Amino acid sequence: MSKVQPAKVATIDEVKSRIATSSTAVVTEYRGLTVAQISTFDASCARWAPTTRSSRTRWFAARSPVPTSSRSPSFLVGPTAIAFVDGDVSAVAKALRDFARETPKLIVKGGVVDGKPLSMKDLSALADLPSRDVLLAQIAGLLASPLRTMAGLLKAVPQNFAYGLSALIEAKAA
């Protein structure tokens, strides 16, 4: 029986904790990328999602409690990077899409959100959404619009009465 290397155990434990604490994971294949492109990819991922790249990641993910479609052999074949997301999935999907446009060899395979599989089409739809902050601002605007309209209407009644009264006083004075 062979000894398990401490680095493998540490990586497996790290992936296990990330899977347990992340609501979303996005799987990419980085075959054919240069070392510089991989470094750029890792640096860009670090801003919004920690990324793990290795065969140990694939080994653990293949045995983890994630949906079956994301464990399929084609999903984890090749040099695979898994970005674990704790936040705005839309921003992550947008950043991956933009990086994949700049670097066509990066393939976004799919992902998992709250235990449900995401296809490339789903990730593309998420990437097209505005950011969370923009969506919240739009909702706030939608909620404030009827209130502004109501305030304008309520202000118009006494204002129009005052204009009418002023016109009546001027007409009597003339």
NURO-321984 format. One record per residue (C-alpha): x, y, z. Coordinates in pm, 1 decimal. Example, Ala and Ser with C-alpha at 12.3 -4.5 7.8 and 13.67 -1.06 7.14 Angstrom:
<recs>
((1230.0; -450.0; 780.0))
((1367.0; -106.0; 714.0))
</recs>
This chain:
<recs>
((0.0; 0.0; 0.0))
((152.0; 328.1; -107.1))
((171.1; 629.9; 117.9))
((-39.6; 930.5; 21.6))
((177.7; 1235.7; -26.1))
((104.4; 1522.6; 214.6))
((64.0; 1764.7; -79.0))
((-210.1; 1545.1; -226.8))
((-388.3; 1522.3; 106.9))
((-365.2; 1900.9; 151.5))
((-502.2; 1964.2; -198.5))
((-785.9; 1717.0; -148.3))
((-872.7; 1874.2; 188.6))
((-863.7; 2221.6; 31.4))
((-1093.7; 2116.0; -253.5))
((-1324.5; 1938.9; -9.6))
((-1357.0; 2252.2; 205.7))
((-1409.5; 2473.2; -101.2))
((-1683.6; 2244.8; -231.3))
((-1848.2; 2249.6; 110.9))
((-1834.0; 2629.1; 148.7))
((-1889.3; 2747.4; -210.2))
((-2231.0; 2784.8; -362.7))
((-2090.0; 2772.9; -714.8))
((-1808.9; 2599.3; -902.4))
((-1717.7; 2663.9; -1266.6))
((-1507.5; 2409.0; -1456.1))
((-1267.7; 2514.7; -1731.8))
((-1006.9; 2340.7; -1943.7))
((-679.5; 2522.8; -1997.0))
((-512.8; 2284.3; -2244.9))
((-279.5; 2469.8; -2482.3))
((-242.7; 2784.4; -2273.1))
((106.9; 2916.0; -2223.8))
((253.7; 2958.3; -1876.4))
((204.0; 3334.6; -1907.1))
((-163.2; 3287.8; -2002.4))
((-216.2; 3047.2; -1711.7))
((-56.3; 3299.2; -1475.4))
((-283.3; 3573.1; -1611.5))
((-582.8; 3340.0; -1575.8))
((-490.0; 3258.1; -1214.4))
((-438.4; 3626.8; -1135.0))
((-771.9; 3726.9; -1287.7))
((-948.8; 3441.8; -1107.1))
((-796.4; 3540.0; -774.4))
((-996.1; 3864.6; -781.5))
((-1333.2; 3688.9; -768.8))
((-1288.2; 3315.6; -714.9))
((-1009.9; 3092.3; -589.1))
((-912.2; 2844.1; -860.2))
((-766.2; 2498.5; -816.3))
((-582.6; 2326.3; -1101.9))
((-460.8; 1968.0; -1074.8))
((-534.6; 1602.4; -1132.9))
((-604.2; 1571.3; -759.4))
((-886.2; 1823.0; -801.0))
((-1038.8; 1612.2; -1075.8))
((-991.8; 1299.5; -863.9))
((-1174.1; 1450.9; -568.8))
((-1443.2; 1623.5; -774.7))
((-1515.0; 1294.9; -951.6))
((-1585.2; 1140.7; -611.0))
((-1758.3; 1438.1; -449.7))
((-2128.9; 1493.4; -387.4))
((-2184.4; 1714.7; -693.5))
((-2448.8; 1647.2; -959.1))
((-2382.5; 1349.1; -1183.4))
((-2368.8; 1551.6; -1505.3))
((-2078.0; 1755.8; -1373.2))
((-1892.6; 1436.4; -1274.1))
((-1915.5; 1287.9; -1620.6))
((-1579.0; 1193.5; -1768.6))
((-1601.5; 1454.8; -2044.7))
((-1658.5; 1726.7; -1785.2))
((-1332.0; 1654.8; -1603.7))
((-1110.5; 1533.3; -1889.9))
((-791.8; 1722.6; -1964.6))
((-613.4; 1991.4; -1766.7))
((-903.0; 2113.6; -1556.0))
((-937.0; 2422.1; -1338.5))
((-1228.1; 2462.2; -1100.6))
((-1319.3; 2815.4; -989.5))
((-1505.3; 2814.1; -658.5))
((-1736.1; 3114.9; -627.6))
((-1876.8; 3269.8; -311.7))
((-2069.4; 3564.2; -443.1))
((-2177.2; 3711.6; -772.0))
((-2196.0; 3421.2; -1019.0))
((-2280.0; 3664.8; -1297.4))
((-1952.9; 3854.0; -1249.9))
((-1754.9; 3530.0; -1254.0))
((-1930.6; 3405.6; -1569.0))
((-1869.1; 3743.6; -1735.1))
((-1499.7; 3744.8; -1640.7))
((-1452.5; 3387.3; -1766.2))
((-1633.4; 3466.6; -2090.3))
((-1416.3; 3774.1; -2145.8))
((-1095.6; 3584.4; -2068.1))
((-1202.9; 3301.4; -2300.8))
((-1263.6; 3557.1; -2579.8))
((-910.4; 3692.7; -2534.0))
((-765.3; 3341.8; -2500.9))
((-965.1; 3107.1; -2727.4))
((-783.4; 2797.7; -2597.6))
((-952.1; 2836.6; -2258.5))
((-1269.1; 2627.4; -2264.7))
((-1545.0; 2692.0; -2012.6))
((-1710.0; 2352.1; -1972.1))
((-1986.7; 2425.1; -1725.2))
((-2041.9; 2434.7; -1354.1))
((-2258.5; 2376.6; -1053.3))
((-2476.4; 2628.9; -866.5))
((-2634.5; 2520.5; -538.5))
((-2598.6; 2156.1; -641.9))
((-2759.9; 2203.8; -982.1))
((-2553.9; 2161.4; -1299.9))
((-2487.8; 2459.5; -1527.7))
((-2427.6; 2412.5; -1897.1))
((-2218.0; 2645.0; -2109.4))
((-2544.7; 2798.6; -2232.8))
((-2649.4; 2870.2; -1872.7))
((-2314.9; 3032.6; -1796.2))
((-2344.4; 3243.0; -2111.1))
((-2689.3; 3362.0; -1999.6))
((-2547.9; 3449.1; -1656.9))
((-2262.0; 3639.5; -1820.9))
((-2513.5; 3851.2; -2013.3))
((-2686.0; 3961.2; -1692.6))
((-2594.5; 4295.8; -1541.3))
((-2389.1; 4281.6; -1222.5))
((-2558.0; 4240.8; -885.2))
((-2511.3; 4610.5; -802.5))
((-2672.7; 4718.7; -1129.7))
((-2966.2; 4481.0; -1074.7))
((-3018.1; 4615.2; -721.3))
((-3009.3; 4972.5; -852.5))
((-3265.7; 4884.5; -1120.0))
((-3495.1; 4726.1; -858.1))
((-3458.3; 5032.5; -635.1))
((-3546.6; 5253.2; -932.6))
((-3853.0; 5041.6; -1008.1))
((-3966.8; 5066.1; -646.9))
((-3900.3; 5440.3; -626.0))
((-4072.5; 5531.0; -955.1))
((-4434.5; 5486.5; -835.0))
((-4348.4; 5670.5; -514.5))
((-4209.1; 5965.2; -711.5))
((-4520.2; 5966.1; -931.1))
((-4747.5; 5958.9; -624.7))
((-4551.5; 6239.0; -459.8))
((-4580.3; 6446.6; -778.6))
((-4956.4; 6389.6; -792.7))
((-5002.6; 6475.6; -426.6))
((-4792.3; 6789.8; -473.8))
((-4992.0; 6889.0; -785.0))
((-5326.7; 6918.6; -605.9))
((-5233.4; 7201.4; -364.3))
((-4999.1; 7356.9; -621.4))
((-5276.8; 7375.3; -883.3))
((-5516.7; 7507.1; -618.1))
((-5264.7; 7780.6; -530.1))
((-5219.7; 7872.3; -901.3))
((-5597.6; 7885.2; -947.8))
((-5643.9; 8095.7; -636.9))
((-5364.1; 8331.9; -747.1))
((-5524.4; 8368.5; -1091.7))
((-5864.9; 8436.9; -932.5))
((-5716.0; 8708.0; -705.9))
((-5541.9; 8870.9; -1004.5))
((-5864.8; 8857.5; -1209.8))
((-6065.1; 9027.2; -930.5))
((-5796.8; 9294.2; -886.2))
((-5806.4; 9376.6; -1256.8))
</recs>
